[in-house]
Structures are given as structure tokens and as C-alpha cells.
Amino acid sequence: MRTALVIGTGLIGTSAALALTDRGVTVHLADHDPEQARTAAALGAGTDAAPDRPVDLAIVAAPPALVADVLADAMTRGVARGYLDVASVKGGPRRELEARGLDLSTYLGTHPMSGREKSGPLAATADLFEGRPWVLTPTRDTDTEVLNLALELVSHCRAVPVVMDADAHDRAVALVSHMPHLVSSMVAARLEHAEEAAVRLCGQGIRDVTRIAASDPRMWIDILSANPGPVADLLTDVAADLEETVRALRALQSSDEDKRREGGTGIAEVLRRGNAGQVRVPGKHGSAPRAYETVAVLIDDQPGQLARIFTDAERAGVNVEDVRIEHATGQQAGLVQLMVEPKAAAPLTAALEERGWAIRQ
């Protein structure tokens, strides 16, 4: 791939353009808002000048509701040898293009499974997709050249290609992305009118659950409007689980010992099922989840503290597999949780204590 046209210079489009530009591809940028395309160009994502001949690959990064219209326009104008989109829903856009009678041999629906709570070109980074799954949904009609161009794009973005059926993809993202976002928003909504004294008690648990609720509602209306059926089906199941959980909790309030026992059994089953589902979430680099030990370090909220911890861990010959930070309420301090291989926990603890760090046991 030598040339590409990115249509839609938001977070995903600009990030892909930055990655391609870094790999020496000449990238042209287009957007319904010319100012946004100019911003992406100023960031080094390419040029906002229109190509003077068909490019190798056109990448449509428009909202799901607009993808078919933007693709149809680009394909009718013949702006590229191959076309793909990066929308989070795949079945609908393809059916819309089929209904318009377009030749879909040059088209491939894709979806990079990566993003941020922030949107727009200023939030874009060239490494946004690194190590992340990038779903490709080819059909028997897909031209081999177009599939190869898509694989080259995924490679340039350092993502991991995953081939799926379009409708299977839509059901999968409803489960792992769309439904969780709504659940996160519903939990966060409980905080809107909560008493300030209660909100001040928020810890890492509520932050983890509500983090994705900070995303742009307009973007999510577009996404959910393109995939409402599978999401509604999943929420129906969640609603049934909620009803059972409420009944179990009410039973725990009863003065009848048998009912309390039944309620406890119900809650235990919900928690057990949660454990069973959570262990299926892929671990580091998409591999099977692994059990790490946590070394918790107390730090002041001062510049350079994290850098010092990681430097000291490196000197101890320990690889930090993951890290979490829990901020103390009302204090300029926090707890850094370093996840390491079990055999490395004791040496790391000893090394950090020797260098003056306070370890929380």
C-alpha cells in the first residue's frame, strides 16, 4: 500500500492515518468538517489535499448511520482500488450497500476493537490499535487484493487480525462492548443526584465500573441505533438476573431463617456466575488470563514518583505485568498496585523496601 484516503478524521480515522503515515504511506484526509481534517493534517496524519488519482485504499471512519452513504459515494466516484470501513457495526452497512446494487467485491467491513473515552483528532495516537484485535468480515465475494490491503493496514497499525462473520461480530460486540457501556451508564446515573457525602466515598471499584460512562453520548446513540436488537436481547437477560438478585436480597431481609438461607444461596449463585464469566476475559496480549500477585506501594502525589517505582522495579530485574492506581480520598497520596509474577513478588517487595518505599501488606 502506497496511498490511502481516510474519510472521517475523528479518533479512529486520525489514529489509523497517523499509523500509516509513520509507515511511509501517503495519506489523504477528508471530513465533512474541513477544519477537523486540517487539524488531523497539522498533527502529522497526512494531507487534507484531495488525491489527484485513485488511492490504493479508502478507509471510511464515519458514524455507523452514515457509513453506507459515505461508502456508496466514494465507490461511485471511484476514489480507490479497495474500500473498507471501521464502524463498530458490520451487518447493517453491508446490507444497505447490497440494497443499492453496488459491486461489493472491492469492499470489506472491518472493526478495530480499540478506542478511548475522548473523541476527535486531538485524542488520536499512532499506537491506539497496537496489540488490539481488528475484526475483518470478508465474504465469498471479497476480492483477494482488498483483503490483502486490509491485512496490510492492520499490520501497519500493529493490530491483530480476527476474521468473523458480520452478524456474528455484531452479536459479539453487543456482548463485550455495547451492553456493558449501557450498564456502566446506568450505574453512573445513580450518582447524578446522590448526596455529596456518599459520592466522596467513591473508590476504585466504582471508578472501574463507571469509567466508560464518560464517553460521548452522541457517538453512542449512533452506535446503539445501528445494533439495537442484540443489545436489547442481552439487556433482557441482565434484567432477569437483576430481578432474581433483588428477590434474593429481599429474602435476606426476612425474619424467616429458610428465606434468608434461600436469599444467601441466590446471591452466592450470582457471584459464582460472575466469577466464572470474569475468568474468561482474555489476559495480557489476548492470552489466557494469568494469576498475578500484587505489590502495593504507598506514594505521594508528586512528579516523578511512578517513574522512580518503575526504575526501581527494573533494577530489581522484575517485569511489571500490570498496574493500577488508587487515589486516597482527601489526601495528596495514593496506592500503586504493581501486578507481577508470583515468584517475583517477594524480591520486588524487598527491593522496594530497601529503596525506602512504604509497602502496604
C-alpha positions, 0 to 999 in steps of 0.5 A: 500500500502506497496511498490511502484516503481516510474519510472521517478524521475523528479518533479512529480515522486520525489514529489509523492515518497517523499509523500509516503515515509513520509507515511511509504511506501517503495519506489523504484526509477528508471530513465533512468538517474541513477544519477537523481534517486540517487539524488531523493534517497539522498533527502529522496524519497526512494531507487534507489535499484531495488525491489527484488519482485513485488511492490504493485504499479508502478507509471510511471512519464515519458514524455507523448511520452514515457509513453506507452513504459515505461508502456508496459515494466514494465507490461511485466516484471511484476514489480507490482500488479497495474500500473498507470501513471501521464502524463498530457495526458490520451487518447493517452497512453491508446490507444497505450497500447490497440494497443499492446494487453496488459491486461489493467485491472491492469492499470489506467491513472491518472493526478495530476493537480499540478506542478511548473515552475522548473523541476527535483528532486531538485524542488520536495516537499512532499506537491506539490499535497496537496489540488490539484485535481488528475484526475483518468480515470478508465474504465469498465475494471479497476480492483477494487484493482488498483483503490483502490491503486490509491485512496490510493496514492492520499490520501497519497499525500493529493490530491483530487480525480476527476474521468473523462473520458480520452478524456474528461480530455484531452479536459479539460486540453487543456482548463485550462492548455495547451492553456493558457501556449501557450498564456502566451508564446506568450505574453512573446515573445513580450518582447524578443526584446522590448526596455529596457525602456518599459520592466522596466515598467513591473508590476504585471499584466504582471508578472501574465500573463507571469509567466508560460512562464518560464517553460521548453520548452522541457517538453512542446513540449512533452506535446503539441505533445501528445494533439495537436488537442484540443489545436489547436481547442481552439487556433482557437477560441482565434484567432477569438476573437483576430481578432474581438478585433483588428477590434474593436480597429481599429474602435476606431481609426476612425474619424467616431463617429458610428465606434468608438461607434461600436469599444467601444461596441466590446471591452466592449463585450470582457471584459464582456466575460472575466469577466464572464469566470474569475468568474468561476475559482474555489476559495480557496480549489476548492470552489466557488470563494469568494469576498475578500477585500484587505489590502495593506501594504507598506514594505521594502525589508528586512528579516523578514518583511512578517513574522512580517505582518503575526504575526501581522495579527494573533494577530489581530485574522484575517485569511489571505485568500490570498496574493500577492506581488508587487515589486516597480520598482527601489526601495528596497520596495514593496506592500503586498496585504493581501486578507481577509474577508470583515468584517475583513478588517477594524480591520486588517487595524487598527491593522496594523496601530497601529503596525506602518505599512504604509497602502496604501488606 
